Amino acid sequence: MKSGSITSSLRYIVVVLSVATALIFTLQVDLLEHRTPFALFFAAVMLSAWYGGQNFGLATILLSVLVTDYFILPPLYSFAPGSINFLEESVFIAVALLIVSLTSAHQRSEKSLRESEERHRVITQTASDGIVTLDEAGTILFANRAMQTVFGYPYKELVGQTLARLIPDFQPTKQNLPDPQTSVIANSLEWRGAAQGWA
């Protein structure tokens, strides 16, 4: 079996288990069953959407509606809810859809950020110019391979050093460092110099 099929199967298992767990605990706790029957099903929707994505979150909503309608909401063991129960289910569906939407948007944002960071890492590591990232005190937070070659230090020894210690004439000022808000790394400053000019 392909890994993709295994992953998809695991996500469906998470959907079923999360709904089943919510149902079991709801039936065991009188307050949940009669006052807030959908409380744990919101958690099931969030878990499935976080682990499996939008489609699995939607599948959890559908399964949750079916099991609550049949096992919890009167009349029991029937898929014919009264008008009040229909209103409760409508509210549950609306809030659950919002949960799935927000969770999916957060996951897309995290994926986009990871991809952007990876592109930046590849660009900086393969650049022919030396690139070093400093904090406001001039301490090295990152140095690409070209900069490591220039100074003759491995990455682990460069990070944590001050650039002024490696280049005594260099002092971090507003003139040789860009505006902090243009930096690609939060709370840090980036300074570039052509590798051949540092020899």
MODELLER restraints for C-alpha pairs under 7 A, 6 or more apart:
rsr = mdl.restraints
at = mdl.atoms
rsr.add(forms.Gaussian(group=physical.xy_distance, feature=features.Distance(at['CA:11:A'], at['CA:52:A']), mean=5.35, stdev=0.5))
rsr.add(forms.Gaussian(group=physical.xy_distance, feature=features.Distance(at['CA:14:A'], at['CA:48:A']), mean=6.39, stdev=0.5))
rsr.add(forms.Gaussian(group=physical.xy_distance, feature=features.Distance(at['CA:15:A'], at['CA:48:A']), mean=5.64, stdev=0.5))
rsr.add(forms.Gaussian(group=physical.xy_distance, feature=features.Distance(at['CA:15:A'], at['CA:56:A']), mean=6.83, stdev=0.5))
rsr.add(forms.Gaussian(group=physical.xy_distance, feature=features.Distance(at['CA:15:A'], at['CA:60:A']), mean=5.63, stdev=0.5))
rsr.add(forms.Gaussian(group=physical.xy_distance, feature=features.Distance(at['CA:18:A'], at['CA:44:A']), mean=4.99, stdev=0.5))
rsr.add(forms.Gaussian(group=physical.xy_distance, feature=features.Distance(at['CA:19:A'], at['CA:41:A']), mean=6.48, stdev=0.5))
rsr.add(forms.Gaussian(group=physical.xy_distance, feature=features.Distance(at['CA:19:A'], at['CA:44:A']), mean=5.80, stdev=0.5))
rsr.add(forms.Gaussian(group=physical.xy_distance, feature=features.Distance(at['CA:19:A'], at['CA:60:A']), mean=6.95, stdev=0.5))
rsr.add(forms.Gaussian(group=physical.xy_distance, feature=features.Distance(at['CA:19:A'], at['CA:64:A']), mean=6.16, stdev=0.5))
rsr.add(forms.Gaussian(group=physical.xy_distance, feature=features.Distance(at['CA:22:A'], at['CA:40:A']), mean=5.12, stdev=0.5))
rsr.add(forms.Gaussian(group=physical.xy_distance, feature=features.Distance(at['CA:22:A'], at['CA:41:A']), mean=5.64, stdev=0.5))
rsr.add(forms.Gaussian(group=physical.xy_distance, feature=features.Distance(at['CA:22:A'], at['CA:44:A']), mean=6.80, stdev=0.5))
rsr.add(forms.Gaussian(group=physical.xy_distance, feature=features.Distance(at['CA:26:A'], at['CA:32:A']), mean=5.29, stdev=0.5))
rsr.add(forms.Gaussian(group=physical.xy_distance, feature=features.Distance(at['CA:26:A'], at['CA:33:A']), mean=5.26, stdev=0.5))
rsr.add(forms.Gaussian(group=physical.xy_distance, feature=features.Distance(at['CA:26:A'], at['CA:37:A']), mean=6.53, stdev=0.5))
rsr.add(forms.Gaussian(group=physical.xy_distance, feature=features.Distance(at['CA:27:A'], at['CA:33:A']), mean=5.67, stdev=0.5))
rsr.add(forms.Gaussian(group=physical.xy_distance, feature=features.Distance(at['CA:33:A'], at['CA:72:A']), mean=6.62, stdev=0.5))
rsr.add(forms.Gaussian(group=physical.xy_distance, feature=features.Distance(at['CA:38:A'], at['CA:92:A']), mean=6.90, stdev=0.5))
rsr.add(forms.Gaussian(group=physical.xy_distance, feature=features.Distance(at['CA:41:A'], at['CA:64:A']), mean=6.43, stdev=0.5))
rsr.add(forms.Gaussian(group=physical.xy_distance, feature=features.Distance(at['CA:42:A'], at['CA:96:A']), mean=6.28, stdev=0.5))
rsr.add(forms.Gaussian(group=physical.xy_distance, feature=features.Distance(at['CA:45:A'], at['CA:57:A']), mean=5.42, stdev=0.5))
rsr.add(forms.Gaussian(group=physical.xy_distance, feature=features.Distance(at['CA:45:A'], at['CA:60:A']), mean=5.55, stdev=0.5))
rsr.add(forms.Gaussian(group=physical.xy_distance, feature=features.Distance(at['CA:45:A'], at['CA:61:A']), mean=6.25, stdev=0.5))
rsr.add(forms.Gaussian(group=physical.xy_distance, feature=features.Distance(at['CA:45:A'], at['CA:96:A']), mean=6.66, stdev=0.5))
rsr.add(forms.Gaussian(group=physical.xy_distance, feature=features.Distance(at['CA:46:A'], at['CA:99:A']), mean=6.40, stdev=0.5))
rsr.add(forms.Gaussian(group=physical.xy_distance, feature=features.Distance(at['CA:46:A'], at['CA:100:A']), mean=6.64, stdev=0.5))
rsr.add(forms.Gaussian(group=physical.xy_distance, feature=features.Distance(at['CA:48:A'], at['CA:56:A']), mean=5.92, stdev=0.5))
rsr.add(forms.Gaussian(group=physical.xy_distance, feature=features.Distance(at['CA:48:A'], at['CA:57:A']), mean=5.13, stdev=0.5))
rsr.add(forms.Gaussian(group=physical.xy_distance, feature=features.Distance(at['CA:48:A'], at['CA:60:A']), mean=6.81, stdev=0.5))
rsr.add(forms.Gaussian(group=physical.xy_distance, feature=features.Distance(at['CA:49:A'], at['CA:56:A']), mean=5.88, stdev=0.5))
rsr.add(forms.Gaussian(group=physical.xy_distance, feature=features.Distance(at['CA:49:A'], at['CA:57:A']), mean=4.07, stdev=0.5))
rsr.add(forms.Gaussian(group=physical.xy_distance, feature=features.Distance(at['CA:49:A'], at['CA:100:A']), mean=5.79, stdev=0.5))
rsr.add(forms.Gaussian(group=physical.xy_distance, feature=features.Distance(at['CA:49:A'], at['CA:103:A']), mean=6.52, stdev=0.5))
rsr.add(forms.Gaussian(group=physical.xy_distance, feature=features.Distance(at['CA:50:A'], at['CA:103:A']), mean=6.23, stdev=0.5))
rsr.add(forms.Gaussian(group=physical.xy_distance, feature=features.Distance(at['CA:53:A'], at['CA:104:A']), mean=6.32, stdev=0.5))
rsr.add(forms.Gaussian(group=physical.xy_distance, feature=features.Distance(at['CA:54:A'], at['CA:100:A']), mean=6.07, stdev=0.5))
rsr.add(forms.Gaussian(group=physical.xy_distance, feature=features.Distance(at['CA:54:A'], at['CA:104:A']), mean=5.82, stdev=0.5))
rsr.add(forms.Gaussian(group=physical.xy_distance, feature=features.Distance(at['CA:57:A'], at['CA:100:A']), mean=5.88, stdev=0.5))
rsr.add(forms.Gaussian(group=physical.xy_distance, feature=features.Distance(at['CA:61:A'], at['CA:93:A']), mean=6.77, stdev=0.5))
rsr.add(forms.Gaussian(group=physical.xy_distance, feature=features.Distance(at['CA:61:A'], at['CA:96:A']), mean=6.74, stdev=0.5))
rsr.add(forms.Gaussian(group=physical.xy_distance, feature=features.Distance(at['CA:65:A'], at['CA:89:A']), mean=6.86, stdev=0.5))
rsr.add(forms.Gaussian(group=physical.xy_distance, feature=features.Distance(at['CA:69:A'], at['CA:79:A']), mean=5.92, stdev=0.5))
rsr.add(forms.Gaussian(group=physical.xy_distance, feature=features.Distance(at['CA:69:A'], at['CA:81:A']), mean=6.62, stdev=0.5))
rsr.add(forms.Gaussian(group=physical.xy_distance, feature=features.Distance(at['CA:70:A'], at['CA:76:A']), mean=5.69, stdev=0.5))
rsr.add(forms.Gaussian(group=physical.xy_distance, feature=features.Distance(at['CA:70:A'], at['CA:77:A']), mean=4.56, stdev=0.5))
rsr.add(forms.Gaussian(group=physical.xy_distance, feature=features.Distance(at['CA:70:A'], at['CA:78:A']), mean=5.16, stdev=0.5))
rsr.add(forms.Gaussian(group=physical.xy_distance, feature=features.Distance(at['CA:70:A'], at['CA:79:A']), mean=5.70, stdev=0.5))
rsr.add(forms.Gaussian(group=physical.xy_distance, feature=features.Distance(at['CA:71:A'], at['CA:77:A']), mean=5.74, stdev=0.5))
rsr.add(forms.Gaussian(group=physical.xy_distance, feature=features.Distance(at['CA:73:A'], at['CA:85:A']), mean=6.73, stdev=0.5))
rsr.add(forms.Gaussian(group=physical.xy_distance, feature=features.Distance(at['CA:74:A'], at['CA:81:A']), mean=6.62, stdev=0.5))
rsr.add(forms.Gaussian(group=physical.xy_distance, feature=features.Distance(at['CA:75:A'], at['CA:81:A']), mean=6.64, stdev=0.5))
rsr.add(forms.Gaussian(group=physical.xy_distance, feature=features.Distance(at['CA:124:A'], at['CA:131:A']), mean=6.77, stdev=0.5))
rsr.add(forms.Gaussian(group=physical.xy_distance, feature=features.Distance(at['CA:124:A'], at['CA:144:A']), mean=6.06, stdev=0.5))
rsr.add(forms.Gaussian(group=physical.xy_distance, feature=features.Distance(at['CA:125:A'], at['CA:144:A']), mean=4.96, stdev=0.5))
rsr.add(forms.Gaussian(group=physical.xy_distance, feature=features.Distance(at['CA:125:A'], at['CA:145:A']), mean=5.70, stdev=0.5))
rsr.add(forms.Gaussian(group=physical.xy_distance, feature=features.Distance(at['CA:128:A'], at['CA:146:A']), mean=6.12, stdev=0.5))
rsr.add(forms.Gaussian(group=physical.xy_distance, feature=features.Distance(at['CA:129:A'], at['CA:146:A']), mean=6.15, stdev=0.5))
rsr.add(forms.Gaussian(group=physical.xy_distance, feature=features.Distance(at['CA:129:A'], at['CA:193:A']), mean=6.46, stdev=0.5))
rsr.add(forms.Gaussian(group=physical.xy_distance, feature=features.Distance(at['CA:129:A'], at['CA:194:A']), mean=4.75, stdev=0.5))
rsr.add(forms.Gaussian(group=physical.xy_distance, feature=features.Distance(at['CA:129:A'], at['CA:195:A']), mean=5.08, stdev=0.5))
rsr.add(forms.Gaussian(group=physical.xy_distance, feature=features.Distance(at['CA:130:A'], at['CA:144:A']), mean=6.42, stdev=0.5))
rsr.add(forms.Gaussian(group=physical.xy_distance, feature=features.Distance(at['CA:130:A'], at['CA:146:A']), mean=4.75, stdev=0.5))
rsr.add(forms.Gaussian(group=physical.xy_distance, feature=features.Distance(at['CA:130:A'], at['CA:147:A']), mean=4.22, stdev=0.5))
rsr.add(forms.Gaussian(group=physical.xy_distance, feature=features.Distance(at['CA:130:A'], at['CA:192:A']), mean=6.22, stdev=0.5))
rsr.add(forms.Gaussian(group=physical.xy_distance, feature=features.Distance(at['CA:130:A'], at['CA:193:A']), mean=5.75, stdev=0.5))
rsr.add(forms.Gaussian(group=physical.xy_distance, feature=features.Distance(at['CA:130:A'], at['CA:194:A']), mean=5.86, stdev=0.5))
rsr.add(forms.Gaussian(group=physical.xy_distance, feature=features.Distance(at['CA:130:A'], at['CA:195:A']), mean=5.09, stdev=0.5))
rsr.add(forms.Gaussian(group=physical.xy_distance, feature=features.Distance(at['CA:131:A'], at['CA:143:A']), mean=5.84, stdev=0.5))
rsr.add(forms.Gaussian(group=physical.xy_distance, feature=features.Distance(at['CA:131:A'], at['CA:144:A']), mean=5.61, stdev=0.5))
rsr.add(forms.Gaussian(group=physical.xy_distance, feature=features.Distance(at['CA:131:A'], at['CA:147:A']), mean=6.09, stdev=0.5))
rsr.add(forms.Gaussian(group=physical.xy_distance, feature=features.Distance(at['CA:131:A'], at['CA:191:A']), mean=6.57, stdev=0.5))
rsr.add(forms.Gaussian(group=physical.xy_distance, feature=features.Distance(at['CA:131:A'], at['CA:192:A']), mean=4.90, stdev=0.5))
rsr.add(forms.Gaussian(group=physical.xy_distance, feature=features.Distance(at['CA:131:A'], at['CA:193:A']), mean=6.79, stdev=0.5))
rsr.add(forms.Gaussian(group=physical.xy_distance, feature=features.Distance(at['CA:132:A'], at['CA:140:A']), mean=6.79, stdev=0.5))
rsr.add(forms.Gaussian(group=physical.xy_distance, feature=features.Distance(at['CA:132:A'], at['CA:142:A']), mean=5.55, stdev=0.5))
rsr.add(forms.Gaussian(group=physical.xy_distance, feature=features.Distance(at['CA:132:A'], at['CA:143:A']), mean=4.39, stdev=0.5))
rsr.add(forms.Gaussian(group=physical.xy_distance, feature=features.Distance(at['CA:132:A'], at['CA:144:A']), mean=6.59, stdev=0.5))
rsr.add(forms.Gaussian(group=physical.xy_distance, feature=features.Distance(at['CA:132:A'], at['CA:147:A']), mean=6.98, stdev=0.5))
rsr.add(forms.Gaussian(group=physical.xy_distance, feature=features.Distance(at['CA:132:A'], at['CA:190:A']), mean=6.20, stdev=0.5))
rsr.add(forms.Gaussian(group=physical.xy_distance, feature=features.Distance(at['CA:132:A'], at['CA:191:A']), mean=5.79, stdev=0.5))
rsr.add(forms.Gaussian(group=physical.xy_distance, feature=features.Distance(at['CA:132:A'], at['CA:192:A']), mean=6.32, stdev=0.5))
rsr.add(forms.Gaussian(group=physical.xy_distance, feature=features.Distance(at['CA:133:A'], at['CA:140:A']), mean=5.83, stdev=0.5))
rsr.add(forms.Gaussian(group=physical.xy_distance, feature=features.Distance(at['CA:133:A'], at['CA:141:A']), mean=5.35, stdev=0.5))
rsr.add(forms.Gaussian(group=physical.xy_distance, feature=features.Distance(at['CA:133:A'], at['CA:142:A']), mean=4.90, stdev=0.5))
rsr.add(forms.Gaussian(group=physical.xy_distance, feature=features.Distance(at['CA:133:A'], at['CA:143:A']), mean=6.41, stdev=0.5))
rsr.add(forms.Gaussian(group=physical.xy_distance, feature=features.Distance(at['CA:133:A'], at['CA:188:A']), mean=6.94, stdev=0.5))
rsr.add(forms.Gaussian(group=physical.xy_distance, feature=features.Distance(at['CA:133:A'], at['CA:189:A']), mean=5.87, stdev=0.5))
rsr.add(forms.Gaussian(group=physical.xy_distance, feature=features.Distance(at['CA:133:A'], at['CA:190:A']), mean=4.42, stdev=0.5))
rsr.add(forms.Gaussian(group=physical.xy_distance, feature=features.Distance(at['CA:133:A'], at['CA:191:A']), mean=6.24, stdev=0.5))
rsr.add(forms.Gaussian(group=physical.xy_distance, feature=features.Distance(at['CA:134:A'], at['CA:140:A']), mean=4.62, stdev=0.5))
rsr.add(forms.Gaussian(group=physical.xy_distance, feature=features.Distance(at['CA:134:A'], at['CA:141:A']), mean=5.41, stdev=0.5))
rsr.add(forms.Gaussian(group=physical.xy_distance, feature=features.Distance(at['CA:134:A'], at['CA:188:A']), mean=5.77, stdev=0.5))
rsr.add(forms.Gaussian(group=physical.xy_distance, feature=features.Distance(at['CA:134:A'], at['CA:189:A']), mean=5.08, stdev=0.5))
rsr.add(forms.Gaussian(group=physical.xy_distance, feature=features.Distance(at['CA:134:A'], at['CA:190:A']), mean=5.83, stdev=0.5))
rsr.add(forms.Gaussian(group=physical.xy_distance, feature=features.Distance(at['CA:135:A'], at['CA:141:A']), mean=6.84, stdev=0.5))
rsr.add(forms.Gaussian(group=physical.xy_distance, feature=features.Distance(at['CA:135:A'], at['CA:187:A']), mean=6.87, stdev=0.5))
rsr.add(forms.Gaussian(group=physical.xy_distance, feature=features.Distance(at['CA:135:A'], at['CA:188:A']), mean=4.33, stdev=0.5))
rsr.add(forms.Gaussian(group=physical.xy_distance, feature=features.Distance(at['CA:135:A'], at['CA:189:A']), mean=5.54, stdev=0.5))
rsr.add(forms.Gaussian(group=physical.xy_distance, feature=features.Distance(at['CA:136:A'], at['CA:188:A']), mean=6.34, stdev=0.5))
rsr.add(forms.Gaussian(group=physical.xy_distance, feature=features.Distance(at['CA:136:A'], at['CA:189:A']), mean=6.63, stdev=0.5))
rsr.add(forms.Gaussian(group=physical.xy_distance, feature=features.Distance(at['CA:138:A'], at['CA:162:A']), mean=5.52, stdev=0.5))
rsr.add(forms.Gaussian(group=physical.xy_distance, feature=features.Distance(at['CA:138:A'], at['CA:163:A']), mean=5.91, stdev=0.5))
rsr.add(forms.Gaussian(group=physical.xy_distance, feature=features.Distance(at['CA:138:A'], at['CA:172:A']), mean=5.79, stdev=0.5))
rsr.add(forms.Gaussian(group=physical.xy_distance, feature=features.Distance(at['CA:139:A'], at['CA:160:A']), mean=5.83, stdev=0.5))
rsr.add(forms.Gaussian(group=physical.xy_distance, feature=features.Distance(at['CA:139:A'], at['CA:161:A']), mean=5.66, stdev=0.5))
rsr.add(forms.Gaussian(group=physical.xy_distance, feature=features.Distance(at['CA:139:A'], at['CA:162:A']), mean=4.19, stdev=0.5))
rsr.add(forms.Gaussian(group=physical.xy_distance, feature=features.Distance(at['CA:139:A'], at['CA:163:A']), mean=6.28, stdev=0.5))
rsr.add(forms.Gaussian(group=physical.xy_distance, feature=features.Distance(at['CA:140:A'], at['CA:158:A']), mean=6.79, stdev=0.5))
rsr.add(forms.Gaussian(group=physical.xy_distance, feature=features.Distance(at['CA:140:A'], at['CA:159:A']), mean=5.11, stdev=0.5))
rsr.add(forms.Gaussian(group=physical.xy_distance, feature=features.Distance(at['CA:140:A'], at['CA:160:A']), mean=5.39, stdev=0.5))
rsr.add(forms.Gaussian(group=physical.xy_distance, feature=features.Distance(at['CA:140:A'], at['CA:161:A']), mean=5.63, stdev=0.5))
rsr.add(forms.Gaussian(group=physical.xy_distance, feature=features.Distance(at['CA:140:A'], at['CA:162:A']), mean=5.78, stdev=0.5))
rsr.add(forms.Gaussian(group=physical.xy_distance, feature=features.Distance(at['CA:140:A'], at['CA:163:A']), mean=6.47, stdev=0.5))
rsr.add(forms.Gaussian(group=physical.xy_distance, feature=features.Distance(at['CA:141:A'], at['CA:159:A']), mean=5.35, stdev=0.5))
rsr.add(forms.Gaussian(group=physical.xy_distance, feature=features.Distance(at['CA:141:A'], at['CA:160:A']), mean=6.41, stdev=0.5))
rsr.add(forms.Gaussian(group=physical.xy_distance, feature=features.Distance(at['CA:142:A'], at['CA:159:A']), mean=6.10, stdev=0.5))
rsr.add(forms.Gaussian(group=physical.xy_distance, feature=features.Distance(at['CA:143:A'], at['CA:155:A']), mean=6.73, stdev=0.5))
rsr.add(forms.Gaussian(group=physical.xy_distance, feature=features.Distance(at['CA:146:A'], at['CA:195:A']), mean=6.70, stdev=0.5))
rsr.add(forms.Gaussian(group=physical.xy_distance, feature=features.Distance(at['CA:147:A'], at['CA:195:A']), mean=6.85, stdev=0.5))
rsr.add(forms.Gaussian(group=physical.xy_distance, feature=features.Distance(at['CA:148:A'], at['CA:154:A']), mean=5.90, stdev=0.5))
rsr.add(forms.Gaussian(group=physical.xy_distance, feature=features.Distance(at['CA:148:A'], at['CA:155:A']), mean=6.42, stdev=0.5))
rsr.add(forms.Gaussian(group=physical.xy_distance, feature=features.Distance(at['CA:150:A'], at['CA:195:A']), mean=6.34, stdev=0.5))
rsr.add(forms.Gaussian(group=physical.xy_distance, feature=features.Distance(at['CA:150:A'], at['CA:198:A']), mean=6.88, stdev=0.5))
rsr.add(forms.Gaussian(group=physical.xy_distance, feature=features.Distance(at['CA:150:A'], at['CA:199:A']), mean=6.68, stdev=0.5))
rsr.add(forms.Gaussian(group=physical.xy_distance, feature=features.Distance(at['CA:164:A'], at['CA:170:A']), mean=5.21, stdev=0.5))
rsr.add(forms.Gaussian(group=physical.xy_distance, feature=features.Distance(at['CA:164:A'], at['CA:171:A']), mean=5.94, stdev=0.5))
rsr.add(forms.Gaussian(group=physical.xy_distance, feature=features.Distance(at['CA:177:A'], at['CA:189:A']), mean=6.73, stdev=0.5))
rsr.add(forms.Gaussian(group=physical.xy_distance, feature=features.Distance(at['CA:177:A'], at['CA:190:A']), mean=6.92, stdev=0.5))
rsr.add(forms.Gaussian(group=physical.xy_distance, feature=features.Distance(at['CA:177:A'], at['CA:191:A']), mean=5.94, stdev=0.5))
rsr.add(forms.Gaussian(group=physical.xy_distance, feature=features.Distance(at['CA:178:A'], at['CA:189:A']), mean=6.85, stdev=0.5))
rsr.add(forms.Gaussian(group=physical.xy_distance, feature=features.Distance(at['CA:180:A'], at['CA:187:A']), mean=6.98, stdev=0.5))
rsr.add(forms.Gaussian(group=physical.xy_distance, feature=features.Distance(at['CA:180:A'], at['CA:188:A']), mean=6.53, stdev=0.5))
rsr.add(forms.Gaussian(group=physical.xy_distance, feature=features.Distance(at['CA:180:A'], at['CA:189:A']), mean=5.63, stdev=0.5))
rsr.add(forms.Gaussian(group=physical.xy_distance, feature=features.Distance(at['CA:183:A'], at['CA:189:A']), mean=5.47, stdev=0.5))
rsr.add(forms.Gaussian(group=physical.xy_distance, feature=features.Distance(at['CA:183:A'], at['CA:190:A']), mean=6.09, stdev=0.5))
